[in-house]
């Protein structure tokens, strides 16, 4: 759990990195769908919209997930549903530091339900953010088996 605390305590420092990863995802999507655009501001339902195929994309960055041995999938903060629970994204792109993995929300839920005994549940607050959070900590190789590599 010490690694998890380190991850969450550095959230504010990692925010610009997350925005860079969103831009990287958008650039890759635009190779195939040039009208794709990023939603601006605090929009909880998805990060990128692709009008050509009427699809939305949530982008997550876990660049050290293989080192930490977890992909963090948040679902609640301050007693309110977040991320996994409120996402309306058709696809989730998760950056592992080297490549994107594409999953549907149902793929993530399926992974959680089928492997509940192999994943960890987090319920707590961090030093840098006193807001209580709940999340699933899923081994990356387990989760990524439910999706596809996104080029």
ChimeraX commands (.cxc) that place a marker at each C-alpha (Angstrom):
marker #1 position 0.00,0.00,0.00 radius 0.5
marker #1 position 2.98,2.35,0.39 radius 0.5
marker #1 position 3.32,2.50,-3.38 radius 0.5
marker #1 position -0.36,3.39,-3.69 radius 0.5
marker #1 position 0.12,6.27,-1.23 radius 0.5
marker #1 position 3.08,7.49,-3.30 radius 0.5
marker #1 position 0.96,7.42,-6.46 radius 0.5
marker #1 position -1.91,9.39,-4.97 radius 0.5
marker #1 position 0.31,11.85,-3.09 radius 0.5
marker #1 position 1.83,12.89,-6.41 radius 0.5
marker #1 position -1.52,13.43,-8.17 radius 0.5
marker #1 position -1.19,17.23,-8.48 radius 0.5
marker #1 position 2.30,16.84,-9.93 radius 0.5
marker #1 position 1.01,14.27,-12.42 radius 0.5
marker #1 position -1.95,16.30,-13.70 radius 0.5
marker #1 position 0.03,18.00,-16.52 radius 0.5
marker #1 position 1.38,14.57,-17.47 radius 0.5
marker #1 position -2.18,13.26,-17.72 radius 0.5
marker #1 position -3.09,16.14,-20.02 radius 0.5
marker #1 position -0.08,15.29,-22.21 radius 0.5
marker #1 position -1.25,11.68,-22.42 radius 0.5
marker #1 position -4.73,12.86,-23.42 radius 0.5
marker #1 position -3.12,14.90,-26.20 radius 0.5
marker #1 position -1.06,11.90,-27.30 radius 0.5
marker #1 position -4.24,9.79,-27.45 radius 0.5
marker #1 position -6.03,12.53,-29.41 radius 0.5
marker #1 position -3.15,12.78,-31.89 radius 0.5
marker #1 position -3.25,9.03,-32.49 radius 0.5
marker #1 position -7.02,8.99,-32.88 radius 0.5
marker #1 position -6.85,11.90,-35.34 radius 0.5
marker #1 position -4.65,9.80,-37.67 radius 0.5
marker #1 position -7.81,7.84,-38.44 radius 0.5
marker #1 position -10.52,10.32,-37.43 radius 0.5
marker #1 position -9.35,13.92,-38.02 radius 0.5
marker #1 position -12.48,15.51,-36.52 radius 0.5
marker #1 position -11.87,14.03,-33.06 radius 0.5
marker #1 position -11.63,16.62,-30.29 radius 0.5
marker #1 position -10.89,16.86,-26.59 radius 0.5
marker #1 position -13.62,17.97,-24.19 radius 0.5
marker #1 position -12.43,21.04,-22.32 radius 0.5
marker #1 position -12.80,21.71,-18.62 radius 0.5
marker #1 position -14.05,19.36,-15.95 radius 0.5
marker #1 position -16.24,17.00,-17.96 radius 0.5
marker #1 position -16.74,13.74,-16.00 radius 0.5
marker #1 position -18.24,11.57,-18.74 radius 0.5
marker #1 position -15.35,11.26,-21.22 radius 0.5
marker #1 position -12.24,13.06,-22.47 radius 0.5
marker #1 position -12.38,12.79,-26.27 radius 0.5
marker #1 position -15.24,12.67,-28.74 radius 0.5
marker #1 position -14.93,11.15,-32.22 radius 0.5
marker #1 position -17.79,12.46,-34.39 radius 0.5
marker #1 position -16.93,10.31,-37.43 radius 0.5
marker #1 position -17.93,7.17,-35.51 radius 0.5
marker #1 position -20.07,8.82,-32.80 radius 0.5
marker #1 position -17.85,7.43,-30.04 radius 0.5
marker #1 position -16.36,8.81,-26.86 radius 0.5
marker #1 position -13.07,7.97,-25.17 radius 0.5
marker #1 position -11.88,8.13,-21.58 radius 0.5
marker #1 position -8.09,8.43,-21.24 radius 0.5
marker #1 position -6.24,7.20,-18.16 radius 0.5
marker #1 position -2.53,7.36,-17.48 radius 0.5
marker #1 position -0.80,4.72,-15.36 radius 0.5
marker #1 position 2.78,5.01,-16.64 radius 0.5
marker #1 position 4.27,3.04,-13.77 radius 0.5
marker #1 position 1.54,0.43,-13.40 radius 0.5
marker #1 position 3.89,-2.45,-14.18 radius 0.5
marker #1 position 6.32,-1.24,-11.51 radius 0.5
marker #1 position 3.56,-0.63,-8.93 radius 0.5
marker #1 position 1.71,-3.76,-10.08 radius 0.5
marker #1 position -1.66,-1.98,-10.23 radius 0.5
marker #1 position -3.88,-0.03,-12.58 radius 0.5
marker #1 position -6.03,2.28,-10.46 radius 0.5
marker #1 position -9.71,2.36,-11.42 radius 0.5
marker #1 position -11.48,4.92,-9.23 radius 0.5
marker #1 position -15.23,4.71,-8.76 radius 0.5
marker #1 position -16.06,7.04,-5.86 radius 0.5
marker #1 position -14.83,10.27,-4.24 radius 0.5
marker #1 position -16.39,12.25,-1.38 radius 0.5
marker #1 position -19.25,9.76,-1.29 radius 0.5
marker #1 position -20.17,10.46,-4.93 radius 0.5
marker #1 position -19.76,8.18,-7.91 radius 0.5
marker #1 position -16.85,9.06,-10.21 radius 0.5
marker #1 position -14.80,7.65,-13.09 radius 0.5
marker #1 position -15.92,4.07,-13.69 radius 0.5
marker #1 position -19.41,4.67,-12.32 radius 0.5
marker #1 position -20.19,7.87,-14.24 radius 0.5
marker #1 position -18.18,7.38,-17.41 radius 0.5
marker #1 position -20.23,7.39,-20.59 radius 0.5
marker #1 position -17.18,6.64,-22.71 radius 0.5
marker #1 position -17.50,3.97,-25.37 radius 0.5
marker #1 position -13.80,3.19,-24.98 radius 0.5
marker #1 position -11.18,3.62,-22.28 radius 0.5
marker #1 position -7.58,4.13,-23.40 radius 0.5
marker #1 position -5.15,3.32,-20.60 radius 0.5
marker #1 position -1.52,4.42,-21.06 radius 0.5
marker #1 position 0.95,2.08,-19.36 radius 0.5
marker #1 position 4.03,4.20,-20.06 radius 0.5
marker #1 position 4.78,2.53,-23.40 radius 0.5
marker #1 position 1.47,1.93,-25.15 radius 0.5
marker #1 position -2.26,2.43,-24.93 radius 0.5
marker #1 position -4.65,-0.39,-24.12 radius 0.5
marker #1 position -8.21,-0.05,-25.38 radius 0.5
marker #1 position -11.04,-1.44,-23.29 radius 0.5
marker #1 position -14.77,-0.93,-23.08 radius 0.5
marker #1 position -16.32,-0.14,-19.70 radius 0.5
marker #1 position -17.92,-3.60,-19.80 radius 0.5
marker #1 position -14.47,-5.17,-20.26 radius 0.5
marker #1 position -13.25,-3.45,-17.09 radius 0.5
marker #1 position -16.34,-4.49,-15.13 radius 0.5
marker #1 position -16.06,-8.05,-16.43 radius 0.5
marker #1 position -12.43,-8.17,-15.29 radius 0.5
marker #1 position -13.42,-6.95,-11.81 radius 0.5
marker #1 position -16.34,-9.37,-11.41 radius 0.5
marker #1 position -14.51,-12.44,-12.71 radius 0.5
marker #1 position -11.29,-11.73,-10.81 radius 0.5
marker #1 position -12.57,-10.20,-7.59 radius 0.5
marker #1 position -10.26,-12.45,-5.56 radius 0.5
marker #1 position -7.17,-11.30,-7.54 radius 0.5
marker #1 position -7.63,-7.54,-7.23 radius 0.5
marker #1 position -7.49,-5.12,-4.32 radius 0.5
marker #1 position -10.03,-2.63,-3.09 radius 0.5
marker #1 position -8.92,0.79,-1.84 radius 0.5
marker #1 position -10.98,2.95,0.50 radius 0.5
marker #1 position -9.28,5.97,2.03 radius 0.5
marker #1 position -7.81,9.44,1.68 radius 0.5
marker #1 position -4.33,10.60,0.77 radius 0.5
marker #1 position -2.09,13.18,2.42 radius 0.5
marker #1 position -2.18,15.60,-0.51 radius 0.5
marker #1 position -5.92,15.16,-1.03 radius 0.5
marker #1 position -8.08,14.61,2.02 radius 0.5
marker #1 position -11.06,13.61,-0.13 radius 0.5
marker #1 position -12.04,10.00,0.61 radius 0.5
marker #1 position -11.75,7.79,-2.48 radius 0.5
marker #1 position -12.67,4.27,-3.45 radius 0.5
marker #1 position -10.91,2.41,-6.24 radius 0.5
marker #1 position -10.01,-0.99,-7.59 radius 0.5
marker #1 position -6.30,-1.81,-7.86 radius 0.5
marker #1 position -6.03,-4.26,-10.73 radius 0.5
marker #1 position -2.82,-6.00,-11.87 radius 0.5
marker #1 position -2.07,-4.54,-15.31 radius 0.5
marker #1 position -1.49,-7.84,-17.10 radius 0.5
marker #1 position -4.81,-9.10,-15.80 radius 0.5
marker #1 position -6.76,-6.01,-16.87 radius 0.5
marker #1 position -5.06,-5.58,-20.24 radius 0.5
marker #1 position -5.95,-9.16,-21.20 radius 0.5
marker #1 position -9.54,-7.92,-21.42 radius 0.5
marker #1 position -8.72,-5.30,-24.04 radius 0.5
marker #1 position -6.62,-4.67,-27.13 radius 0.5
marker #1 position -3.48,-2.72,-27.78 radius 0.5
marker #1 position -4.27,0.63,-29.36 radius 0.5
marker #1 position -1.74,1.86,-31.92 radius 0.5
marker link #1:1,2 radius 0.2
marker link #1:2,3 radius 0.2
marker link #1:3,4 radius 0.2
marker link #1:4,5 radius 0.2
marker link #1:5,6 radius 0.2
marker link #1:6,7 radius 0.2
marker link #1:7,8 radius 0.2
marker link #1:8,9 radius 0.2
marker link #1:9,10 radius 0.2
marker link #1:10,11 radius 0.2
marker link #1:11,12 radius 0.2
marker link #1:12,13 radius 0.2
marker link #1:13,14 radius 0.2
marker link #1:14,15 radius 0.2
marker link #1:15,16 radius 0.2
marker link #1:16,17 radius 0.2
marker link #1:17,18 radius 0.2
marker link #1:18,19 radius 0.2
marker link #1:19,20 radius 0.2
marker link #1:20,21 radius 0.2
marker link #1:21,22 radius 0.2
marker link #1:22,23 radius 0.2
marker link #1:23,24 radius 0.2
marker link #1:24,25 radius 0.2
marker link #1:25,26 radius 0.2
marker link #1:26,27 radius 0.2
marker link #1:27,28 radius 0.2
marker link #1:28,29 radius 0.2
marker link #1:29,30 radius 0.2
marker link #1:30,31 radius 0.2
marker link #1:31,32 radius 0.2
marker link #1:32,33 radius 0.2
marker link #1:33,34 radius 0.2
marker link #1:34,35 radius 0.2
marker link #1:35,36 radius 0.2
marker link #1:36,37 radius 0.2
marker link #1:37,38 radius 0.2
marker link #1:38,39 radius 0.2
marker link #1:39,40 radius 0.2
marker link #1:40,41 radius 0.2
marker link #1:41,42 radius 0.2
marker link #1:42,43 radius 0.2
marker link #1:43,44 radius 0.2
marker link #1:44,45 radius 0.2
marker link #1:45,46 radius 0.2
marker link #1:46,47 radius 0.2
marker link #1:47,48 radius 0.2
marker link #1:48,49 radius 0.2
marker link #1:49,50 radius 0.2
marker link #1:50,51 radius 0.2
marker link #1:51,52 radius 0.2
marker link #1:52,53 radius 0.2
marker link #1:53,54 radius 0.2
marker link #1:54,55 radius 0.2
marker link #1:55,56 radius 0.2
marker link #1:56,57 radius 0.2
marker link #1:57,58 radius 0.2
marker link #1:58,59 radius 0.2
marker link #1:59,60 radius 0.2
marker link #1:60,61 radius 0.2
marker link #1:61,62 radius 0.2
marker link #1:62,63 radius 0.2
marker link #1:63,64 radius 0.2
marker link #1:64,65 radius 0.2
marker link #1:65,66 radius 0.2
marker link #1:66,67 radius 0.2
marker link #1:67,68 radius 0.2
marker link #1:68,69 radius 0.2
marker link #1:69,70 radius 0.2
marker link #1:70,71 radius 0.2
marker link #1:71,72 radius 0.2
marker link #1:72,73 radius 0.2
marker link #1:73,74 radius 0.2
marker link #1:74,75 radius 0.2
marker link #1:75,76 radius 0.2
marker link #1:76,77 radius 0.2
marker link #1:77,78 radius 0.2
marker link #1:78,79 radius 0.2
marker link #1:79,80 radius 0.2
marker link #1:80,81 radius 0.2
marker link #1:81,82 radius 0.2
marker link #1:82,83 radius 0.2
marker link #1:83,84 radius 0.2
marker link #1:84,85 radius 0.2
marker link #1:85,86 radius 0.2
marker link #1:86,87 radius 0.2
marker link #1:87,88 radius 0.2
marker link #1:88,89 radius 0.2
marker link #1:89,90 radius 0.2
marker link #1:90,91 radius 0.2
marker link #1:91,92 radius 0.2
marker link #1:92,93 radius 0.2
marker link #1:93,94 radius 0.2
marker link #1:94,95 radius 0.2
marker link #1:95,96 radius 0.2
marker link #1:96,97 radius 0.2
marker link #1:97,98 radius 0.2
marker link #1:98,99 radius 0.2
marker link #1:99,100 radius 0.2
marker link #1:100,101 radius 0.2
marker link #1:101,102 radius 0.2
marker link #1:102,103 radius 0.2
marker link #1:103,104 radius 0.2
marker link #1:104,105 radius 0.2
marker link #1:105,106 radius 0.2
marker link #1:106,107 radius 0.2
marker link #1:107,108 radius 0.2
marker link #1:108,109 radius 0.2
marker link #1:109,110 radius 0.2
marker link #1:110,111 radius 0.2
marker link #1:111,112 radius 0.2
marker link #1:112,113 radius 0.2
marker link #1:113,114 radius 0.2
marker link #1:114,115 radius 0.2
marker link #1:115,116 radius 0.2
marker link #1:116,117 radius 0.2
marker link #1:117,118 radius 0.2
marker link #1:118,119 radius 0.2
marker link #1:119,120 radius 0.2
marker link #1:120,121 radius 0.2
marker link #1:121,122 radius 0.2
marker link #1:122,123 radius 0.2
marker link #1:123,124 radius 0.2
marker link #1:124,125 radius 0.2
marker link #1:125,126 radius 0.2
marker link #1:126,127 radius 0.2
marker link #1:127,128 radius 0.2
marker link #1:128,129 radius 0.2
marker link #1:129,130 radius 0.2
marker link #1:130,131 radius 0.2
marker link #1:131,132 radius 0.2
marker link #1:132,133 radius 0.2
marker link #1:133,134 radius 0.2
marker link #1:134,135 radius 0.2
marker link #1:135,136 radius 0.2
marker link #1:136,137 radius 0.2
marker link #1:137,138 radius 0.2
marker link #1:138,139 radius 0.2
marker link #1:139,140 radius 0.2
marker link #1:140,141 radius 0.2
marker link #1:141,142 radius 0.2
marker link #1:142,143 radius 0.2
marker link #1:143,144 radius 0.2
marker link #1:144,145 radius 0.2
marker link #1:145,146 radius 0.2
marker link #1:146,147 radius 0.2
marker link #1:147,148 radius 0.2
marker link #1:148,149 radius 0.2
marker link #1:149,150 radius 0.2
marker link #1:150,151 radius 0.2
view
